[in-house]
Amino acid sequence: MSDSILDNFTKDLTVSKGEVGKRKIKVGIIGTGWIAQAHIHEYLKMDDVEIVAGADLVPGKAEEFFRTYGVEGVRCYPSHKEMIDSEKDLDAVSICTYNTQHAGPAIYALEHGINVMLEKPFTVTLDEAIQVMKAEKKSGKILTIGFQPRMSENMQMIQKIVDSGELGKVYYLQAGGGRRRGIPTPYGTTFIQKDTGGVGAVGDIGAYSLDMLLKAVGYPKPLTVTGYTSDYFGKDPAYYPNHPEYASVFGVDDFAAAFVRLEGGIVLDFRISWAMNMDTCGDALILGTKGGLRIPSTDCWNGEFNKPLTVYKQVAGRSVSYQVPLLPPPNAEDGLFYRKLRSFIDAVQIGGKATVPSSEIVYNQAIIDGICRSAACGKEVEITIPEI
Ligand SMILES: NC(=O)c1ccc[n+]([C@@H]2O[C@H](COP(=O)([O-])OP(=O)(O)OC[C@H]3O[C@@H](n4cnc5c(N)ncnc54)[C@H](O)[C@@H]3O)[C@@H](O)[C@H]2O)c1
């Protein structure tokens, strides 16, 4: 067999770079902070993407950002509004703003007929998510939410195992992970202030944790939540030896736990942490009538896992377990972040569907919202998701 035929087998394994000859997609980046670096890094690999505009509330920040990446001719604006009002040819925007500035820019972009890649978490509240979805529906444009762990074949294997029927009927989910010391302040305090972060660990890494399990079981609708949040570490000046002043601006949660009832007779036992006196809240577990699945926790929980999955079964009356080996990580050129943005641009090119649709993530957001509401009132709350 010739090499060229063998090569055909590898073609499906790679993600496109954007075929030459396709139309250039004109992209704007809203918010040029930490995560925008990952967006521009990946967009610059794509032949069919032209970054034409950027915006940031901090004067000069967008200009400096594009200078650092050597991208010339990008028109910079002081906010998403000026950018969208002035740029008439934008096909798409990456919204890389802090959480409380997700809904506003997303709605404004959709109302102006622009496709949206919105960073996670979807929003801060369920109500905001619903408003964004109404704008999405009215616009007919693509809205995809930035959950790059979904692009991992190892992550996809969790759903494949559930779908294969190997676990039988799933009835219990346990969210694990969490960080021992990992309040995200490397680039300042936007994650930890109420007016910018809006929610803490529960929205930041809790959203990943929920997505891992809920996606695997088909995103059942959440019904009720009993939630708890705390902020003992975030509010302690001793937590930040170099920046004790951060404690006084900490206005979100650093730990959350919850018990969630889902449609289909499934319950979810949830816990997440930016900081705690423990190495992990445990592995993530899926219990089914025919088998169980253990998804190993990682040290710095960021929505992925890096050790083999374990399946637990009864075989001929004996308890057995076996491991599902990890697939090798993608190479740097074709990493999860690249795939996330590439799949968005591909959808824009062909008028395709969002890879991470709001119709799923609204349930993720409803749980986060429910945990916060329940924690505030100290009792179980019902989740009602209005018709869009
Ligand atoms: N997918 C991932 O792996 C990942 C990783 C880190 C952060 N994030 C998400 O990305 C988002 C941004 O995080 P970050 O760490 O880059 O924050 P950041 O604070 O470093 O950057 C956000 C920037 O947005 C700007 N901004 C806010 N509102 C704006 C508006 N209306 N118009 C223009 N600019 C505006 C701010 O001035 C700031 O420079 C958060 O929602 C976070 O959860 C995702």
Ligand as a Chemical Component Dictionary entry (heavy atoms), coordinates in Angstrom:
data_LIG
# 
_chem_comp.id                   LIG 
_chem_comp.type                 NON-POLYMER 
_chem_comp.pdbx_formal_charge   0 
_chem_comp.three_letter_code    LIG 
# 
loop_
_chem_comp_atom.comp_id 
_chem_comp_atom.atom_id 
_chem_comp_atom.alt_atom_id 
_chem_comp_atom.type_symbol 
_chem_comp_atom.charge 
_chem_comp_atom.model_Cartn_x 
_chem_comp_atom.model_Cartn_y 
_chem_comp_atom.model_Cartn_z 
_chem_comp_atom.pdbx_ordinal 
LIG N1  N1  N 0  -11.537 28.674 28.253 1  
LIG C1  C1  C 0  -10.575 28.817 29.110 2  
LIG O1  O1  O 0  -9.708  27.980 29.284 3  
LIG C2  C2  C 0  -10.536 30.078 29.932 4  
LIG C3  C3  C 0  -9.390  30.374 30.683 5  
LIG C4  C4  C 0  -9.344  31.602 31.371 6  
LIG C5  C5  C 0  -10.439 32.450 31.351 7  
LIG N2  N2  N 1  -11.559 32.099 30.652 8  
LIG C6  C6  C 0  -12.741 32.983 30.644 9  
LIG O2  O2  O 0  -12.445 34.101 29.835 10 
LIG C7  C7  C 0  -13.068 35.272 30.367 11 
LIG C8  C8  C 0  -12.030 36.360 30.508 12 
LIG O3  O3  O 0  -11.043 35.952 31.418 13 
LIG P1  P1  P 0  -9.636  36.676 31.467 14 
LIG O4  O4  O 0  -8.820  35.937 32.455 15 
LIG O5  O5  O -1 -9.111  36.894 30.100 16 
LIG O6  O6  O 0  -10.070 38.102 32.076 17 
LIG P2  P2  P 0  -9.233  39.440 32.073 18 
LIG O7  O7  O 0  -9.774  40.254 33.158 19 
LIG O8  O8  O 0  -7.765  39.160 32.001 20 
LIG O9  O9  O 0  -9.628  40.098 30.666 21 
LIG C9  C9  C 0  -10.906 40.559 30.379 22 
LIG C10 C10 C 0  -10.782 41.850 29.593 23 
LIG O10 O10 O 0  -12.058 42.214 29.080 24 
LIG C11 C11 C 0  -12.140 43.625 29.088 25 
LIG N3  N3  N 0  -13.566 43.992 28.998 26 
LIG C12 C12 C 0  -14.538 43.788 29.906 27 
LIG N4  N4  N 0  -15.717 44.202 29.438 28 
LIG C13 C13 C 0  -15.495 44.676 28.193 29 
LIG C14 C14 C 0  -16.322 45.241 27.189 30 
LIG N5  N5  N 0  -17.638 45.384 27.372 31 
LIG N6  N6  N 0  -15.751 45.639 26.021 32 
LIG C15 C15 C 0  -14.424 45.488 25.824 33 
LIG N7  N7  N 0  -13.592 44.956 26.737 34 
LIG C16 C16 C 0  -14.116 44.560 27.908 35 
LIG C17 C17 C 0  -11.457 44.035 30.376 36 
LIG O11 O11 O 0  -11.048 45.375 30.369 37 
LIG C18 C18 C 0  -10.296 43.036 30.424 38 
LIG O12 O12 O 0  -9.127  43.588 29.816 39 
LIG C19 C19 C 0  -13.714 34.848 31.695 40 
LIG O13 O13 O 0  -15.091 34.712 31.525 41 
LIG C20 C20 C 0  -13.074 33.511 32.020 42 
LIG O14 O14 O 0  -13.957 32.622 32.677 43 
LIG C21 C21 C 0  -11.611 30.948 29.929 44 
# 
loop_
_chem_comp_bond.comp_id 
_chem_comp_bond.atom_id_1 
_chem_comp_bond.atom_id_2 
_chem_comp_bond.value_order 
_chem_comp_bond.pdbx_ordinal 
LIG N1  C1  SING 1  
LIG C1  O1  DOUB 2  
LIG C1  C2  SING 3  
LIG C2  C3  SING 4  
LIG C2  C21 DOUB 5  
LIG C3  C4  DOUB 6  
LIG C4  C5  SING 7  
LIG C5  N2  DOUB 8  
LIG N2  C6  SING 9  
LIG N2  C21 SING 10 
LIG C6  O2  SING 11 
LIG C6  C20 SING 12 
LIG O2  C7  SING 13 
LIG C7  C8  SING 14 
LIG C7  C19 SING 15 
LIG C8  O3  SING 16 
LIG O3  P1  SING 17 
LIG P1  O4  DOUB 18 
LIG P1  O5  SING 19 
LIG P1  O6  SING 20 
LIG O6  P2  SING 21 
LIG P2  O7  DOUB 22 
LIG P2  O8  SING 23 
LIG P2  O9  SING 24 
LIG O9  C9  SING 25 
LIG C9  C10 SING 26 
LIG C10 O10 SING 27 
LIG C10 C18 SING 28 
LIG O10 C11 SING 29 
LIG C11 N3  SING 30 
LIG C11 C17 SING 31 
LIG N3  C12 SING 32 
LIG N3  C16 SING 33 
LIG C12 N4  DOUB 34 
LIG N4  C13 SING 35 
LIG C13 C14 SING 36 
LIG C13 C16 DOUB 37 
LIG C14 N5  SING 38 
LIG C14 N6  DOUB 39 
LIG N6  C15 SING 40 
LIG C15 N7  DOUB 41 
LIG N7  C16 SING 42 
LIG C17 O11 SING 43 
LIG C17 C18 SING 44 
LIG C18 O12 SING 45 
LIG C19 O13 SING 46 
LIG C19 C20 SING 47 
LIG C20 O14 SING 48 
# 
